[in-house]
């Protein structure tokens, strides 16, 4: 009886934790970073999968930041939001 009660409590706790994680993912959740096993930088929280690039790739992208912002502004009508 006690084991069954403990199992039911644990099941409810896990369900609540699962719902909490699902709601964070759907609402955009927090953006966070990790270093991958191969030494790349992964950005989590932007979508279903992480965005993973190596250091040099991030640096090349950052160097084009102003150009990227202008491109987004120039193509605003063609771009969608989620």
Steps between C-alpha positions, in 0.01 A plus 500: 500500500772746598700410189196556280435838661865601455489392135183701437654810663813460288287457188311822574826685568644381168182595312513851646870531414431378146221756450724773635774410251250484212357842581847656514585357160178626342530848646852547374666401824835628611790524257812326627833381365705181513830383359443186295709184528686611185574848636229696318269756662134396512220749565187346649154652538455650153312205355457129525867432427810689610693727265856368502799670341873500567668807646627621164153468349345707780770764451430517125128533570555775759715689251195515272257607774426844353448346156269237648292764679469700177403187307225424752372856483507502117314168480257557788194429285637164388605377844271325745502489878414210726 
